[in-house]
Amino acid sequence: MTIRVAMLLTAFIFSSLLFTISAQNRANILKVYNWADYLDLDLIEEFQDWYKEQTGEEVKVVYQTFDINENMLTEIEVGHEDYDVVCPSEYIIERMLKRNLLQKINISYFAKTNTPNYLDNVSPWAEAMFQEMAADAKQNVKEYTVGYMWGTTGFLYNRKYVKDGEVQSWAALLNPRFKNQLYMKDAFRDVYSVLIQFAKADEIEKGTVNRQDLAVNLTDENILAVEDVLIQAKPQIAGWEADFGKERMCQGKVWLNATWSGDAQWAIDEEEDGVDLAYVVPKEGSNAWFDGWVIPIYAKNPKAASYWINFLCMEENAVRNMDETGYVSVIATPYVLEEMEDEECDYLDASYFFGEDAKHVRLNHVYYPDISVINRCVLMHDTADRNEAMLEMWSRVKGNNLNWKMLTFVIAVLSIIIYSIIYRKVKRYRRRKNRQKRLQSLKKQ
């Protein structure tokens, strides 16, 4: 055997051994991909212990976070990343279902180890909303995904400056009294799904269109209708935010924030002295948004992923995650209802979520809106082939958002940059000329 052949054979044996070891190790690793600050992290170690108790097998959770749905999806769809369990938003789950990027959650594992199926703790209302994501009539969505957290979109407002009656309608966006006092979510799907209901409120009331059709049918006419509302609202918009709005609100920096209920509750809990925050879903309608757990097609450990999802559906874990994150779990057991009841809150009807026993209960309306609010909320869908048109609309709206102060600032900054570039070039030119003069002088000597 030549040295070259021996080296190649050794390399092959070594790489095969590494592959085998990697595959064996991967069976004991669970790669979880979630939003930041979206889990009671103590549950990770507890899951590892619970998994060992249920299966007799060791597992190590590798926990990573992302901040943008689309980036996470690209890693899976293009990069074939082998995350075992991921927590996307509803429109991304819908896209993954359509593109066959998900494995089924295998509940047969639980029966083999006498583990209860806690997935049954999910609210039937949430399951029905998830079914609207189906790629076709035959697809049973609950086989592929289980809800995690949910909420609504509405106005977070400072009662020190804004009266309750002024924010009962999305028309507050057009109120000149709120000039430069409003933050808008930099999320075109969320904004579209609520403002199309405001733009078409008369037609909805007459019954000529329904809310869900408006959320799904992203026609040119509907997109332009939302754009028109946003253009009219621009004088009131102080900025577009993805996360900092809640902090600015609890500091009293602006009066209004069109935001998610979870962010609203966080700000209400953290409000500073002199700030009085409240949250409302305007009368024209809103969206009910969801995040849910899925097992991507390239997952290497679907067994542990199925157990992870089941573990988080345990009612006590759901309550802990709500306490930690400020968001609302889709788990709807009597235990959760009892834990969430609050004698300081007004009565409302949450029977849509918890069942008939919750027709007259004291719950935080930011967490659990009354059924009258839910009846005018729609599921936000994937924009699919209308994505480019939506992005173009969003760019047109935001692109013209410069007021004269901002324009002056931008011009000043650009002027400084241009001056600096010209100054450096002139300085280099003079140094080069001086160097050439010195060289010529030396040659003459």
C-alpha atoms as one frame of an Amber mdcrd trajectory, in Angstrom:
protein
   0.000   0.000   0.000   1.442   3.376  -0.981   1.774   6.161   1.547  -0.803
   8.239  -0.397  -3.412   5.425  -0.335  -2.732   4.804   3.352  -3.235   8.509
   4.116  -6.504   8.619   2.154  -7.771   5.476   3.908  -6.833   6.891   7.302
  -8.608  10.165   6.499 -11.713   8.264   5.373 -11.796   6.130   8.528 -11.249
   9.222  10.706 -14.011  11.248   8.991 -16.395   8.269   9.187 -15.639   7.920
  12.879 -16.301  11.640  13.429 -19.584  11.377  11.532 -20.659   8.406  13.663
 -19.724  10.162  16.889 -21.501  13.323  15.717 -24.650  11.389  14.850 -24.590
   9.627  18.222 -24.064  12.905  20.087 -26.802  14.607  18.076 -29.346  12.134
  19.437 -28.609  13.572  22.865 -28.730  17.234  21.809 -31.846  19.347  21.334
 -31.293  22.557  19.367 -33.956  25.124  20.319 -34.360  28.398  18.378 -36.586
  31.009  20.010 -37.138  34.753  20.333 -35.023  36.521  22.946 -36.626  37.005
  26.385 -39.390  34.557  25.487 -38.860  31.750  28.006 -38.273  31.147  31.692
 -34.697  29.937  31.227 -34.834  27.828  34.397 -37.146  25.517  32.450 -34.267
  24.418  30.207 -32.482  22.466  32.923 -35.808  21.238  34.273 -36.713  19.915
  30.831 -33.447  17.979  30.666 -34.232  16.295  33.997 -37.867  15.658  32.994
 -36.829  14.150  29.658 -34.463  11.754  31.469 -37.288  10.752  33.844 -39.705
  10.127  30.957 -37.412   8.376  28.473 -34.393   7.196  30.445 -32.215   9.113
  27.970 -29.902  12.082  28.438 -30.470  15.259  26.442 -28.610  18.560  26.378
 -30.502  21.663  25.241 -28.578  24.059  22.999 -30.634  27.241  23.275 -30.262
  30.012  20.671 -32.290  33.144  19.914 -33.251  35.134  16.821 -34.794  38.575
  16.322 -36.262  38.448  12.806 -38.633  35.785  11.462 -37.324  35.984   7.925
 -33.682  35.534   8.946 -34.589  32.424  10.914 -36.547  31.028   7.964 -33.659
  31.666   5.551 -31.291  29.743   7.816 -33.610  26.743   7.648 -34.843  26.949
   4.059 -31.581  27.964   2.377 -28.922  27.027   4.926 -30.614  23.733   5.921
 -29.801  24.448   9.566 -30.730  21.476  11.728 -32.635  23.272  14.484 -34.888
  20.751  16.187 -37.634  23.053  17.405 -38.331  26.680  16.440 -40.879  29.329
  17.491 -41.943  31.431  14.473 -44.889  33.796  14.080 -48.119  32.710  12.424
 -47.415  34.007   8.917 -44.043  32.229   8.845 -45.660  29.012  10.086 -48.161
  29.390   7.243 -45.310  29.822   4.755 -43.435  26.802   6.135 -46.579  24.679
   5.842 -47.006  25.686   2.207 -43.360  24.949   1.415 -43.299  21.559   3.177
 -40.632  22.705   5.616 -42.120  21.047   8.698 -42.144  17.601  10.263 -45.137
  16.321  12.182 -45.056  16.414  15.979 -44.839  12.755  16.934 -47.160  12.224
  19.899 -46.748   8.441  19.659 -43.517   8.843  21.653 -45.549   9.913  24.701
 -47.651   6.738  24.799 -44.523   4.581  24.749 -43.220   6.240  27.905 -46.607
   6.770  29.617 -46.149  10.531  29.310 -49.407  12.560  29.359 -50.239  14.441
  26.174 -50.235  18.033  27.430 -50.905  19.357  23.928 -54.585  18.916  24.776
 -54.226  21.874  27.165 -54.222  24.305  24.224 -57.348  26.456  23.865 -59.673
  25.081  21.135 -60.085  28.695  19.970 -56.332  28.973  19.377 -56.339  25.640
  17.526 -59.149  26.884  15.292 -57.197  30.052  14.505 -54.128  27.958  13.658
 -56.182  25.811  11.296 -56.681  28.915   9.144 -52.980  28.592   8.220 -53.565
  25.270   6.414 -51.981  24.939   2.978 -55.096  23.075   1.779 -58.408  21.748
   3.101 -56.930  18.334   3.915 -54.061  19.568   6.078 -54.512  19.218   9.845
 -52.384  22.064  11.162 -52.251  20.804  14.783 -50.199  17.848  13.564 -47.390
  20.263  12.632 -47.525  23.130  15.106 -48.663  23.999  18.621 -49.352  27.558
  19.750 -47.118  29.215  22.338 -48.063  32.869  22.945 -50.685  35.194  21.490
 -52.017  38.731  21.706 -53.632  41.653  19.898 -52.589  44.967  18.347 -53.937
  48.265  19.646 -53.109  51.622  21.207 -50.861  51.996  24.240 -51.517  55.543
  25.457 -50.620  57.903  28.269 -53.763  59.034  30.095 -51.899  62.107  31.260
 -52.246  63.510  27.722 -54.782  61.268  25.960 -58.406  60.760  26.972 -59.876
  57.245  26.812 -62.463  58.389  24.278 -59.802  59.664  21.869 -58.361  56.204
  21.146 -61.478  54.119  20.698 -60.962  54.366  16.921 -57.950  54.049  14.649
 -58.932  57.585  13.562 -56.691  58.713  16.439 -53.830  58.238  13.965 -55.195
  61.207  12.014 -55.758  63.513  14.993 -53.532  66.615  14.592 -53.505  67.012
  18.381 -51.122  64.040  18.464 -48.602  65.544  16.037 -45.158  63.952  16.577
 -46.552  62.065  19.584 -47.082  58.633  18.020 -44.859  55.599  17.519 -45.873
  53.026  14.910 -44.703  49.430  14.762 -42.218  48.918  11.931 -44.127  45.806
  10.840 -46.082  46.202   7.624 -48.164  43.012   7.993 -49.433  43.964  11.438
 -50.162  47.528  10.379 -51.933  46.437   7.191 -54.128  43.856   8.935 -55.522
  46.448  11.361 -55.690  49.537   9.154 -57.465  47.784   6.280 -60.325  47.266
   8.726 -60.332  50.987   9.507 -60.141  51.931   5.829 -63.027  49.594   4.965
 -65.064  50.090   8.154 -68.206  51.270   6.310 -68.147  48.255   3.981 -67.619
  45.881   6.905 -70.586  47.405   8.733 -72.784  47.098   5.630 -71.733  43.474
   5.210 -70.374  43.912   1.676 -66.944  42.634   2.819 -65.738  40.634   5.831
 -62.642  41.135   7.924 -60.923  37.860   7.151 -61.248  38.361   3.380 -59.635
  41.782   3.751 -56.750  40.218   5.695 -56.186  37.585   3.002 -56.983  39.450
  -0.239 -54.109  41.895  -0.593 -55.429  43.612  -3.714 -53.863  46.768  -5.134
 -56.963  48.655  -4.031 -56.669  47.441  -0.433 -52.950  48.156  -0.248 -53.492
  51.692  -1.576 -56.295  52.228   0.942 -53.913  51.440   3.816 -51.201  53.587
   2.254 -53.619  56.517   2.112 -54.372  56.177   5.834 -50.656  56.044   6.673
 -49.869  59.104   4.555 -52.548  61.034   6.435 -51.150  59.757   9.733 -47.549
  60.754   9.022 -47.624  64.187  10.715 -48.473  62.395  13.960 -45.765  59.724
  13.595 -42.649  60.501  15.618 -40.932  57.263  14.604 -41.179  53.633  13.469
 -40.096  51.131  16.060 -39.618  47.404  16.438 -38.912  47.255  20.163 -37.953
  50.600  21.736 -41.460  52.092  21.717 -42.517  50.436  24.962 -39.529  51.917
  26.811 -40.182  55.406  25.461 -43.833  55.110  26.466 -43.143  54.054  30.032
 -40.742  57.020  30.275 -43.482  59.395  29.060 -41.526  60.479  25.970 -44.497
  60.170  23.592 -48.245  59.899  24.104 -49.281  57.040  21.829 -47.896  53.771
  20.509 -49.667  51.477  18.035 -48.227  48.256  19.407 -48.659  44.647  20.509
 -50.499  43.800  23.707 -47.450  42.068  25.184 -45.305  45.186  24.768 -48.165
  47.273  26.134 -48.417  45.215  29.323 -44.639  45.356  29.789 -44.745  49.162
  29.564 -47.717  49.375  31.957 -45.815  47.259  34.490 -42.660  49.366  34.099
 -44.182  52.867  33.856 -42.264  55.598  35.666 -43.634  58.174  38.118 -45.991
  60.630  36.464 -46.878  58.218  33.637 -50.334  56.592  33.465 -50.507  54.014
  30.679 -53.481  52.070  29.342 -54.200  49.823  26.354 -57.203  49.544  24.046
 -58.147  47.696  20.860 -59.958  50.225  18.604 -63.561  49.548  17.633 -62.948
  48.987  13.887 -60.959  45.827  14.529 -57.483  44.402  14.985 -55.506  41.204
  14.592 -54.988  38.256  16.878 -51.351  37.315  16.415 -49.707  34.037  17.435
 -46.297  32.444  17.837 -46.043  28.667  17.819 -43.604  25.764  18.095 -42.685
  23.743  14.991 -40.203  20.997  14.089 -38.330  21.989  10.893 -37.818  19.434
   8.128 -34.033  19.308   8.745 -34.333  18.633  12.494 -32.057  15.828  13.689
 -33.827  15.152  16.987 -37.610  15.249  16.390 -38.184  12.976  19.388 -36.739
  15.399  21.934 -38.403  18.271  20.015 -41.816  16.627  20.457 -41.167  16.228
  24.176 -40.031  19.884  24.416 -43.314  21.106  22.928 -45.266  18.786  25.226
 -43.304  20.007  28.264 -44.099  23.661  27.536 -47.811  22.817  27.292 -47.857
  21.755  30.943 -50.113  24.274  32.671 -47.650  25.195  35.420 -44.909  25.830
  32.842 -47.275  27.984  30.799 -47.962  30.183  33.836 -44.249  30.488  34.586
 -43.517  31.560  31.027 -46.286  34.157  31.188 -44.882  35.536  34.452 -41.397
  35.703  32.946 -42.202  37.156  29.518 -45.337  39.256  30.017 -47.019  37.534
  27.081 -50.072  35.263  27.137 -49.928  31.495  26.684 -52.422  29.589  24.538
 -52.831  27.082  27.389 -56.408  27.254  28.687 -56.884  24.951  31.678 -58.872
  25.738  34.856 -55.526  26.062  36.664 -54.369  28.810  34.274 -57.722  30.615
  34.602 -57.472  30.534  38.391 -53.879  31.776  38.325 -54.722  34.657  35.961
 -57.892  35.899  37.708 -57.390  39.312  39.295 -59.879  40.927  41.700 -58.650
  44.395  40.675 -59.780  43.847  37.065 -63.228  44.400  35.589 -65.415  41.473
  34.629 -65.251  40.238  31.041 -66.320  37.292  28.900 -63.371  34.990  28.119
 -65.498  31.966  27.251 -64.044  31.928  23.728 -60.699  30.985  25.304 -61.403
  29.079  28.544 -64.902  27.760  27.912 -68.295  28.403  29.487 -66.882  28.751
  33.016 -65.164  31.985  31.920 -68.270  33.919  30.806 -68.039  36.300  33.763
 -64.513  36.477  35.158 -62.087  39.126  36.350 -59.119  39.076  33.972 -56.620
  41.619  32.688 -58.202  42.872  29.442 -54.740  43.451  27.910 -54.028  39.737
  28.282 -57.515  38.394  27.623 -59.790  40.786  25.687 -63.540  40.470  26.042
 -65.247  38.263  23.462 -66.687  41.419  21.855 -63.116  42.508  21.039 -62.033
  39.087  19.806 -65.021  38.948  17.454 -63.508  41.833  15.505 -59.963  40.439
  15.373 -58.538  38.530  12.394 -55.573  36.217  11.938 -52.591  37.818  10.233
 -51.568  35.870   7.120 -48.485  35.449   4.978 -48.386  38.102   2.239 -47.033
  35.447  -0.161 -46.914  36.697  -3.775 -48.021  40.191  -2.670 -44.955  40.653
  -0.495 -43.162  42.907  -3.011 -46.211  45.142  -3.426 -46.529  45.460   0.348
 -42.838  46.320   0.737 -43.086  48.944  -1.997 -46.051  50.534  -0.226 -44.169
  50.489   3.077 -41.117  52.101   1.470 -43.225  54.849  -0.096 -44.834  55.642
   3.240 -41.658  55.637   5.291 -39.496  57.182   2.573 -41.345  60.466   2.692
 -41.307  60.685   6.466 -38.686  63.446   6.701 -39.879  66.668   8.316 -37.910
  69.909   7.843 -35.896  69.425  11.040 -34.878  65.934  10.057 -34.139  67.076
   6.506 -31.924  69.895   7.815 -30.092  67.423  10.040 -29.532  64.984   7.176
 -28.260  67.762   4.901 -25.908  68.987   7.631 -24.510  65.484   8.205 -24.037
  64.918   4.482 -22.327  68.297   4.163 -19.889  67.403   6.935 -19.150  64.037
   5.306 -18.606  65.625   1.886 -16.424  68.372   3.396 -14.338  65.764   5.226
 -13.813  63.751   2.049 -12.818  66.833   0.030 -10.573  68.085   2.855  -8.724
  64.753   3.065  -8.243  64.626  -0.693  -6.952  68.215  -0.816  -4.615  67.481
   2.092  -3.258  64.357   0.375  -2.815  66.329  -2.864  -0.835  69.069  -1.066
   1.338  66.488   0.718   2.056  64.799  -2.613   2.973  68.149  -4.222   5.231
  69.108  -1.320   6.914  65.698  -1.500   7.493  66.132  -5.236   8.974  69.615
  -4.644  11.348  68.238  -2.008  12.463  65.454  -4.357  13.065  67.933  -7.166
  15.014  70.158  -4.781  17.207  67.242  -3.714  17.888  66.293  -7.314  19.045
  69.845  -8.103  21.449  69.719  -5.192
